[in-house]
Amino acid sequence: MSTPSRVFAARLAGTGVFDPNRDRVGRVHDVVVVSRTTGALRAVGLVVEVAGKRRVFVPLSRVTSMDAGAVITTGLLNMRRFEQRAGEIQVVGQLLDRTLTLHERDGGGDARLEDLAIELRRGRDWDVTKLFVRRTVAGGLRWRRGESLLVDADSVAGLTVERPGQGAATLLATLEGLKPADVADVLHDLPEGRRLEVAVELDDERLADVLEELSDEDSVAILTALDTDRAARVLDVMQPDDAADLVGELPADTAAELLERMEPEEADDVRRLLAYGEHTAGGLMTTEPVILGPEATIASALAHVRRRDLAPALSTLVFVVRPPLETPTGRFLGVVHLQAMLREPPHDALGTILDKDIEWVLPTDPLGKVTRLLATYNLTALPVLDEQHRLLGAVSADDVLDRLLPDDWRDADDALTDASLTPGGGRG
């Protein structure tokens, strides 16, 4: 496979990376460039996502072929997690959407960077030579706002200068379709200022999902950077237990103001959860599992567990109670397992297939008890009841696992590496 003389960086994102035997080893996440003393940019390597969502650095000197269809390497990859060095810039993460000032020969005016081309020069250097831009300010009578054009990289101003309000439309397009945890991973790898710019551009529900997957430090930094009304809206659409965890990390006055701005019902749930210790069933539970009455049909229950916003661990159980159906509910009657519902006629009532013997916990019970019960009875969730046998919420296995792992587990390197990919040395 021959390497084209010109490759566009944004188009490389997501491209498969293969060893000399054509075995896939990962996919391109980004292109890393540095500034020459002349101010021109030179591409030095690729950020490649390998097994386990680990991102590693692959110097371009170890790339034998590269185009938008596949990247072929020598097979010698350093599996140390990529850490951006001073002077390095990630094209997709940091440069795209940057505002540039065009040269007069290109009509002048401002434009937004949507892609850039790197070209192989003598000496195996990959230089940034062309920029694909979209005009944001009309330049003279002949040039229209919104038109796209290809310009020389050395004919623009502002390419290596960070400006406030860069925007993130092009970067967000590359994240479309990714799971929230993967988007969170991308945001975490960005410099702090760029991370905030991208996060602000996400819609409320998408941002809420991503905040649930970020570390406390990153989540707090993003939430406090939002205006108060928007921060409250984001908390409203988060899972109550995750919102409570995040609010609990905020300064008391900030937390109080946000709770006042939230929808009253959502704020009440968060306040109730904040009253329990962090390592208790009450501190772990969500107040919004699937809750139905005993007369509800299996068909309606199946419709509820198919909700997109429902965590998989909570979709395996329907909690059956007497009215009211909002937590704290009426008397808890039992649960119905997803497998049981799939075996019975859809018009049957839930009350006919109740599991009344499921274990449950009090909100003050410690994490250790919750963990033992989940493991002993192979459950994905446990009901949390009060002394009057009313349902307060449910603790899911994923929340327990999150609490059991170290606080920095999202940032830690994987314990295992693939030795077959590590014989090559470090950053080139």
C-alpha positions as CSV (number, residue, x, y, z in Angstrom):
1,M,0.0,0.0,0.0
2,S,1.5,3.3,-1.0
3,T,1.2,6.4,1.1
4,P,-0.4,9.5,-0.5
5,S,1.8,12.6,-0.5
6,R,-1.0,14.5,1.3
7,V,-3.1,13.2,4.2
8,F,-5.9,15.1,6.0
9,A,-5.6,14.7,9.8
10,A,-9.3,14.8,10.7
11,R,-10.1,12.1,8.1
12,L,-7.5,9.9,9.8
13,A,-9.5,9.9,13.1
14,G,-11.0,6.4,13.5
15,T,-8.8,4.8,10.8
16,G,-7.6,1.3,11.7
17,V,-4.0,0.8,12.6
18,F,-2.3,-2.5,11.5
19,D,1.0,-4.3,12.1
20,P,3.0,-5.6,9.1
21,N,1.0,-8.8,9.1
22,R,-2.2,-6.8,8.6
23,D,-3.4,-7.6,12.1
24,R,-5.4,-4.7,13.6
25,V,-3.8,-3.2,16.7
26,G,-5.9,-0.1,17.2
27,R,-7.4,3.0,15.6
28,V,-6.2,6.5,15.1
29,H,-7.5,8.9,17.8
30,D,-5.5,12.1,16.9
31,V,-2.5,13.5,15.1
32,V,0.2,15.2,17.1
33,V,2.0,18.3,15.7
34,V,4.8,20.6,17.0
35,S,6.0,24.0,15.9
36,R,9.2,24.5,14.1
37,T,11.4,27.5,14.9
38,T,10.0,29.1,11.7
39,G,6.5,28.8,13.2
40,A,5.4,26.1,10.7
41,L,3.9,23.0,12.0
42,R,5.3,19.5,11.7
43,A,3.4,16.2,12.4
44,V,5.5,14.0,14.7
45,G,3.1,11.1,15.5
46,L,-0.3,9.6,16.0
47,V,-2.3,9.0,19.2
48,V,-3.6,5.5,18.7
49,E,-6.3,3.8,20.8
50,V,-5.4,0.2,21.5
51,A,-7.1,-2.6,23.5
52,G,-8.6,-1.5,26.8
53,K,-9.2,2.1,25.5
54,R,-5.6,2.9,26.2
55,R,-4.1,5.7,24.1
56,V,-0.5,5.4,23.1
57,F,1.9,7.4,21.0
58,V,3.1,6.1,17.7
59,P,6.0,8.2,16.1
60,L,5.5,8.7,12.4
61,S,8.9,7.2,11.9
62,R,7.2,3.8,12.7
63,V,4.5,4.3,10.2
64,T,5.2,2.6,6.9
65,S,2.0,3.5,5.1
66,M,-0.8,5.9,5.8
67,D,-4.0,7.0,4.2
68,A,-7.7,7.4,5.1
69,G,-8.2,3.6,4.7
70,A,-5.5,2.2,6.9
71,V,-2.3,3.0,8.8
72,I,0.4,0.3,8.7
73,T,3.2,0.4,11.3
74,T,6.4,-1.5,11.9
75,G,4.6,-3.3,14.7
76,L,6.8,-1.8,17.4
77,L,4.5,0.1,19.8
78,N,5.3,1.5,23.2
79,M,2.3,0.7,25.3
80,R,2.9,3.5,27.8
81,R,-0.2,5.7,28.0
82,F,0.1,8.9,25.9
83,E,0.9,12.0,27.8
84,Q,1.1,15.2,25.9
85,R,4.4,17.0,26.2
86,A,5.0,20.7,26.2
87,G,4.9,22.1,22.7
88,E,2.8,19.3,21.4
89,I,-0.6,20.0,19.9
90,Q,-3.4,17.5,19.2
91,V,-5.0,18.4,15.9
92,V,-8.5,17.1,16.4
93,G,-8.7,17.9,20.1
94,Q,-7.1,21.3,20.1
95,L,-6.7,22.9,16.6
96,L,-10.0,22.1,14.9
97,D,-12.5,25.0,15.1
98,R,-9.8,27.5,15.8
99,T,-10.4,30.9,14.3
100,L,-7.9,32.0,11.7
101,T,-7.3,35.3,9.8
102,L,-6.9,34.7,6.0
103,H,-4.4,36.3,3.8
104,E,-5.5,39.0,1.4
105,R,-4.9,36.7,-1.6
106,D,-7.5,34.4,-0.1
107,G,-9.9,37.2,0.3
108,G,-9.1,38.2,3.9
109,G,-11.5,37.9,6.8
110,D,-11.8,35.2,9.4
111,A,-12.3,31.5,8.9
112,R,-12.8,28.4,11.1
113,L,-10.3,25.5,10.7
114,E,-12.1,22.2,9.8
115,D,-9.1,20.1,8.8
116,L,-5.4,20.3,7.9
117,A,-3.2,18.4,5.5
118,I,0.2,16.9,6.3
119,E,2.6,16.1,3.4
120,L,5.6,13.9,3.4
121,R,8.8,15.9,2.6
122,R,12.3,14.8,2.0
123,G,13.9,13.5,5.1
124,R,10.7,11.7,6.2
125,D,9.2,14.9,7.8
126,W,5.5,15.3,7.6
127,D,4.8,19.1,7.4
128,V,1.4,20.8,7.7
129,T,1.0,22.4,4.3
130,K,-2.7,23.0,3.6
131,L,-5.7,24.1,5.7
132,F,-9.3,23.3,5.0
133,V,-11.3,26.2,6.4
134,R,-14.8,27.7,6.4
135,R,-15.2,31.4,6.1
136,T,-16.9,33.0,9.1
137,V,-16.6,36.6,8.1
138,A,-17.1,37.8,4.5
139,G,-13.8,39.0,2.9
140,G,-14.6,41.6,0.4
141,L,-17.3,41.6,-2.2
142,R,-16.3,38.3,-3.9
143,W,-16.2,36.1,-0.8
144,R,-19.2,34.8,1.0
145,R,-19.5,33.8,4.6
146,G,-19.9,30.0,5.0
147,E,-17.9,29.0,1.9
148,S,-15.1,26.5,2.3
149,L,-11.7,26.8,0.8
150,L,-8.2,25.2,0.9
151,V,-5.4,27.6,1.7
152,D,-1.7,27.4,2.3
153,A,-0.8,26.8,6.0
154,D,1.8,29.6,5.9
155,S,-0.7,32.2,4.6
156,V,-2.9,32.4,7.7
157,A,-2.6,34.1,11.1
158,G,-3.7,32.5,14.4
159,L,-3.1,28.8,13.7
160,T,-0.9,28.4,16.8
161,V,-2.5,31.1,18.9
162,E,-5.2,30.0,21.4
163,R,-8.2,32.3,21.4
164,P,-11.2,32.3,23.8
165,G,-14.4,30.9,22.4
166,Q,-12.8,28.5,20.0
167,G,-16.0,26.4,19.7
168,A,-16.1,22.6,19.2
169,A,-18.4,21.8,16.3
170,T,-15.9,19.8,14.3
171,L,-14.5,18.0,17.3
172,L,-18.0,17.1,18.5
173,A,-18.7,15.6,15.0
174,T,-15.9,13.1,15.6
175,L,-17.4,12.1,19.0
176,E,-20.9,11.5,17.6
177,G,-22.0,7.9,18.3
178,L,-19.4,7.3,21.1
179,K,-20.5,6.1,24.5
180,P,-20.5,8.6,27.3
181,A,-17.5,6.8,28.9
182,D,-15.5,7.2,25.7
183,V,-16.4,10.8,25.3
184,A,-15.4,11.4,29.0
185,D,-12.0,9.7,28.2
186,V,-11.5,12.1,25.3
187,L,-12.3,15.1,27.4
188,H,-10.0,14.0,30.2
189,D,-7.1,13.9,27.7
190,L,-7.6,17.5,26.6
191,P,-5.9,20.5,28.2
192,E,-8.2,22.0,30.9
193,G,-9.2,25.1,28.9
194,R,-10.1,23.1,25.8
195,R,-11.9,20.5,27.9
196,L,-14.2,23.2,29.2
197,E,-14.8,24.6,25.7
198,V,-15.8,21.2,24.4
199,A,-18.0,20.3,27.4
200,V,-19.9,23.6,27.1
201,E,-20.9,22.7,23.5
202,L,-22.5,19.4,24.6
203,D,-26.3,19.4,25.0
204,D,-27.6,19.0,28.6
205,E,-28.4,15.3,28.5
206,R,-25.1,14.4,26.7
207,L,-23.1,16.5,29.2
208,A,-24.9,14.9,32.1
209,D,-24.1,11.4,30.8
210,V,-20.4,12.4,30.4
211,L,-20.1,14.0,33.8
212,E,-21.3,10.7,35.3
213,E,-18.3,9.0,33.7
214,L,-15.6,11.7,34.6
215,S,-13.5,11.8,37.7
216,D,-14.8,14.1,40.5
217,E,-12.1,16.6,39.8
218,D,-12.9,17.0,36.1
219,S,-16.7,17.0,36.8
220,V,-16.5,19.7,39.4
221,A,-14.3,21.8,37.2
222,I,-16.7,21.6,34.3
223,L,-19.9,22.1,36.4
224,T,-18.6,25.1,38.2
225,A,-17.5,26.7,34.8
226,L,-21.1,26.6,33.6
227,D,-23.5,29.4,34.4
228,T,-25.7,28.5,37.4
229,D,-28.9,27.9,35.5
230,R,-27.3,25.6,33.0
231,A,-25.4,23.7,35.7
232,A,-28.8,23.2,37.5
233,R,-30.4,21.9,34.3
234,V,-27.6,19.4,33.8
235,L,-27.9,18.2,37.4
236,D,-31.7,17.8,36.8
237,V,-31.1,15.2,34.1
238,M,-28.3,13.3,35.8
239,Q,-29.1,10.1,37.8
240,P,-29.9,11.3,41.3
241,D,-27.1,9.3,42.9
242,D,-24.5,10.7,40.5
243,A,-25.9,14.2,40.9
244,A,-25.7,13.8,44.7
245,D,-22.1,12.6,44.5
246,L,-21.2,15.7,42.4
247,V,-23.1,18.2,44.5
248,G,-21.4,16.7,47.6
249,E,-18.0,17.7,46.1
250,L,-18.9,21.3,45.7
251,P,-18.4,24.1,48.2
252,A,-21.4,24.4,50.5
253,D,-22.6,27.8,49.1
254,T,-22.4,26.6,45.5
255,A,-24.2,23.4,46.3
256,A,-27.0,25.3,48.0
257,E,-27.5,27.7,45.1
258,L,-27.6,24.9,42.6
259,L,-30.1,22.9,44.6
260,E,-32.3,26.0,44.8
261,R,-32.2,26.4,41.0
262,M,-32.9,22.7,40.3
263,E,-36.4,21.3,39.7
264,P,-37.9,20.8,43.2
265,E,-38.5,17.0,42.8
266,E,-35.0,16.4,41.5
267,A,-33.5,18.6,44.2
268,D,-35.4,16.7,46.9
269,D,-34.0,13.4,45.7
270,V,-30.5,14.8,45.8
271,R,-30.9,16.3,49.3
272,R,-32.3,13.0,50.5
273,L,-29.3,11.1,49.2
274,L,-26.8,13.6,50.6
275,A,-28.1,12.9,54.1
276,Y,-26.6,9.4,54.0
277,G,-23.0,8.4,54.4
278,E,-20.9,8.0,51.2
279,H,-20.2,4.3,52.0
280,T,-23.8,3.3,53.0
281,A,-26.6,1.8,50.9
282,G,-28.4,5.2,51.1
283,G,-25.4,7.0,49.8
284,L,-25.0,4.5,46.9
285,M,-28.7,4.1,45.8
286,T,-30.6,5.7,43.0
287,T,-34.1,6.9,43.7
288,E,-35.3,6.1,40.2
289,P,-35.3,2.4,39.5
290,V,-38.3,0.9,37.6
291,I,-41.2,1.0,40.0
292,L,-44.7,-0.3,39.2
293,G,-47.8,-1.5,41.0
294,P,-48.8,-5.2,41.2
295,E,-51.6,-4.8,38.7
296,A,-49.3,-3.5,35.9
297,T,-48.9,-5.9,33.1
298,I,-45.8,-7.6,32.0
299,A,-46.0,-5.8,28.6
300,S,-45.9,-2.4,30.3
301,A,-43.0,-3.5,32.5
302,L,-41.0,-4.6,29.5
303,A,-41.7,-1.2,27.9
304,H,-40.2,0.5,31.0
305,V,-37.1,-1.6,31.1
306,R,-36.4,-0.8,27.5
307,R,-35.9,2.9,28.3
308,R,-32.6,4.2,26.8
309,D,-31.8,6.2,29.9
310,L,-32.0,3.2,32.2
311,A,-28.7,1.7,33.4
312,P,-28.4,-2.0,32.3
313,A,-27.9,-3.1,35.9
314,L,-31.3,-1.6,36.8
315,S,-33.1,-3.0,33.7
316,T,-33.1,-6.6,35.0
317,L,-35.5,-5.9,37.9
318,V,-38.9,-4.2,38.3
319,F,-39.6,-3.2,41.9
320,V,-43.3,-3.7,42.8
321,V,-44.9,-1.6,45.5
322,R,-48.2,-0.3,46.7
323,P,-49.0,3.3,45.8
324,P,-47.5,5.9,45.8
325,L,-45.1,4.7,43.1
326,E,-42.6,7.6,43.7
327,T,-39.9,7.1,46.4
328,P,-40.5,6.8,49.2
329,T,-43.2,4.5,48.0
330,G,-46.0,2.6,49.6
331,R,-45.3,-0.9,51.0
332,F,-42.7,-2.9,49.1
333,L,-44.1,-6.2,47.8
334,G,-41.2,-7.7,45.9
335,V,-39.4,-7.7,42.5
336,V,-40.0,-9.2,39.1
337,H,-37.0,-10.5,37.2
338,L,-36.5,-9.7,33.5
339,Q,-36.1,-13.4,32.7
340,A,-39.4,-14.2,34.5
341,M,-41.2,-11.6,32.4
342,L,-39.9,-13.1,29.2
343,R,-41.3,-16.5,30.1
344,E,-44.9,-15.4,30.8
345,P,-47.8,-14.0,28.7
346,P,-47.4,-10.3,28.3
347,H,-51.0,-9.6,29.5
348,D,-50.4,-11.2,32.9
349,A,-50.1,-8.9,36.0
350,L,-46.7,-8.5,37.7
351,G,-48.3,-9.5,41.0
352,T,-48.6,-13.1,39.7
353,I,-44.9,-13.6,39.3
354,L,-43.5,-11.7,42.2
355,D,-40.2,-12.7,43.9
356,K,-41.1,-11.9,47.5
357,D,-37.9,-13.4,49.0
358,I,-35.3,-11.0,47.5
359,E,-32.8,-9.7,50.0
360,W,-33.0,-6.0,50.9
361,V,-31.0,-3.4,52.9
362,L,-31.6,-0.4,55.0
363,P,-30.2,2.9,53.9
364,T,-27.7,2.9,56.8
365,D,-26.3,-0.5,56.0
366,P,-22.6,-0.4,55.1
367,L,-21.1,-1.0,51.6
368,G,-19.7,-4.3,52.8
369,K,-23.1,-5.8,53.4
370,V,-24.5,-4.6,50.1
371,T,-21.5,-6.1,48.3
372,R,-21.9,-9.5,50.0
373,L,-25.6,-9.7,49.2
374,L,-25.1,-8.8,45.5
375,A,-22.4,-11.4,45.2
376,T,-24.1,-14.1,47.2
377,Y,-27.4,-14.0,45.3
378,N,-25.9,-13.1,41.9
379,L,-28.0,-9.9,41.7
380,T,-27.4,-6.7,39.7
381,A,-29.4,-4.5,42.1
382,L,-30.8,-4.5,45.7
383,P,-33.9,-2.8,47.1
384,V,-33.3,-0.2,49.8
385,L,-36.1,-0.1,52.3
386,D,-36.9,2.0,55.4
387,E,-38.2,0.7,58.7
388,Q,-41.8,0.9,57.4
389,H,-40.8,-1.4,54.5
390,R,-41.2,1.4,52.0
391,L,-38.9,1.4,48.9
392,L,-36.4,4.3,49.1
393,G,-34.4,3.3,46.0
394,A,-32.1,0.6,44.7
395,V,-28.3,0.0,44.8
396,S,-26.9,-1.4,41.5
397,A,-23.8,-3.4,41.0
398,D,-22.1,-0.8,38.8
399,D,-22.5,1.8,41.6
400,V,-20.9,-0.6,44.1
401,L,-18.1,-1.4,41.8
402,D,-17.5,2.3,41.2
403,R,-17.2,2.9,45.0
404,L,-14.9,-0.1,45.5
405,L,-12.4,1.0,42.9
406,P,-9.7,3.5,43.8
407,D,-10.7,7.2,43.4
408,D,-8.4,7.6,40.4
409,W,-9.4,4.4,38.6
410,R,-10.5,6.3,35.5
411,D,-7.0,7.9,35.2
412,A,-4.9,4.8,36.1
413,D,-3.0,2.8,33.5
414,D,-4.2,-0.7,32.9
415,A,-2.4,-3.3,35.0
416,L,-1.7,-5.5,32.0
417,T,0.0,-4.7,28.8
418,D,0.1,-6.7,25.6
419,A,3.7,-7.8,25.5
420,S,3.5,-8.6,21.8
421,L,3.2,-4.9,21.1
422,T,5.8,-3.5,23.4
423,P,9.3,-4.4,22.0
424,G,9.7,-0.9,20.5
425,G,11.2,1.9,22.6
426,G,9.7,5.1,23.8
427,R,8.6,8.4,22.1
428,G,10.6,9.3,19.0
